[in-house]
Amino acid sequence: DAALDALRAELVAIEDNPRRLELLKERKKPHLFRMDQVLQLVLITESVRTRLAMVELLGPRVLDPKNKAELQGLFRFSEEKQRVERVLQDRQAVLTSASFSSLTARSAGGLRGPGGT
């Protein structure tokens, strides 16, 4: 997907993790992400702290939070895994609410901006 590739390239080009997080915070807003896309972005850094922050930023925009096993597997300690679990459980609760079910069906393609582009 071109939008994911562009975002990933921008994040890779930045060596400073706080700047990466700022860019991700700005650029995530119009998009929804599949879990495999979140995994691609999280793998850009080795920093566990930054990876957790990325999950917390992107988690509320994930389309398929039940597909969390591979993402959780990146984290070594149970506290880290629990943080990921909480973020994704919160997102799953939102997705299963009646008001979001039609939005999810329309946006199932992943990383998309306004109007499905």
C-alpha positions as CSV (number, residue, x, y, z in Angstrom):
1,D,0.0,0.0,0.0
2,A,1.5,3.3,-1.1
3,A,0.3,5.3,1.9
4,L,1.8,2.8,4.4
5,D,5.1,2.7,2.4
6,A,5.3,6.5,2.4
7,L,4.7,6.7,6.2
8,R,7.1,3.9,6.8
9,A,9.8,5.5,4.7
10,E,9.4,8.8,6.6
11,L,9.7,7.0,9.9
12,V,12.8,5.1,8.9
13,A,14.5,8.3,7.7
14,I,14.1,9.7,11.2
15,E,16.7,8.4,13.6
16,D,15.3,10.1,16.7
17,N,12.5,8.1,18.3
18,P,10.7,11.1,19.9
19,R,10.5,12.7,16.5
20,R,9.2,9.4,15.0
21,L,6.4,9.4,17.6
22,E,5.6,13.1,16.8
23,L,5.3,12.3,13.1
24,L,3.2,9.2,13.7
25,K,0.9,11.2,16.0
26,E,0.4,13.8,13.3
27,R,0.1,11.4,10.3
28,K,-2.1,8.7,11.9
29,K,-5.2,10.8,12.1
30,P,-7.0,10.2,8.8
31,H,-6.0,6.5,8.7
32,L,-7.2,3.2,10.0
33,F,-4.6,0.4,10.2
34,R,-4.6,-3.4,10.0
35,M,-2.6,-5.2,12.6
36,D,0.0,-6.3,10.1
37,Q,0.6,-2.6,9.2
38,V,1.0,-1.7,12.8
39,L,3.6,-4.5,13.1
40,Q,5.5,-3.1,10.1
41,L,5.7,0.3,11.7
42,V,6.6,-0.9,15.2
43,L,9.5,-3.0,13.8
44,I,11.1,0.2,12.6
45,T,12.7,0.7,16.0
46,E,14.4,-1.6,18.5
47,S,13.3,0.6,21.5
48,V,10.7,-1.2,23.6
49,R,9.5,2.1,25.0
50,T,9.0,3.5,21.5
51,R,7.3,0.4,20.3
52,L,4.9,0.6,23.2
53,A,4.2,4.2,22.5
54,M,3.5,3.4,18.8
55,V,1.0,0.7,19.9
56,E,-0.7,3.2,22.1
57,L,-0.8,5.8,19.3
58,L,-2.0,3.3,16.6
59,G,-4.1,1.0,18.8
60,P,-7.2,3.2,18.7
61,R,-7.1,3.1,14.9
62,V,-6.7,-0.6,14.4
63,L,-9.3,-2.5,12.4
64,D,-8.5,-6.0,13.6
65,P,-7.3,-5.9,17.2
66,K,-8.0,-9.6,17.7
67,N,-4.9,-10.4,15.5
68,K,-2.6,-9.3,18.2
69,A,-0.5,-12.4,18.8
70,E,2.5,-11.5,16.6
71,L,2.6,-7.9,18.0
72,Q,2.4,-9.1,21.6
73,G,5.2,-11.6,20.7
74,L,7.6,-8.6,20.2
75,F,7.4,-7.8,23.9
76,R,9.3,-9.9,26.4
77,F,7.8,-9.0,29.7
78,S,4.3,-9.6,30.9
79,E,3.8,-5.9,31.9
80,E,4.6,-4.9,28.3
81,K,2.3,-7.6,26.9
82,Q,-0.5,-6.4,29.2
83,R,-0.1,-2.8,28.0
84,V,-0.6,-4.0,24.4
85,E,-3.5,-6.2,25.5
86,R,-5.3,-3.2,27.2
87,V,-4.9,-1.0,24.2
88,L,-6.3,-3.6,21.9
89,Q,-9.1,-4.7,24.2
90,D,-10.2,-1.1,24.4
91,R,-10.2,-0.9,20.6
92,Q,-12.1,-4.1,20.3
93,A,-14.8,-2.8,22.7
94,V,-15.2,0.3,20.4
95,L,-15.4,-1.8,17.3
96,T,-18.0,-4.1,18.7
97,S,-20.2,-1.2,19.7
98,A,-23.2,-0.8,17.3
99,S,-22.1,2.7,16.2
100,F,-18.8,1.5,14.8
101,S,-19.8,-1.7,13.1
102,S,-20.8,0.0,9.8
103,L,-17.6,2.1,9.7
104,T,-15.4,-1.0,10.2
105,A,-17.1,-2.8,7.3
106,R,-16.5,0.1,5.0
107,S,-12.9,0.6,6.0
108,A,-11.7,-3.0,6.1
109,G,-8.9,-2.4,3.6
110,G,-6.6,-0.8,6.1
111,L,-4.5,2.3,6.0
112,R,-6.9,4.6,4.3
113,G,-7.6,8.3,4.5
114,P,-10.8,10.3,4.2
115,G,-13.1,8.9,1.6
116,G,-11.4,5.5,1.6
117,T,-8.3,6.6,-0.2
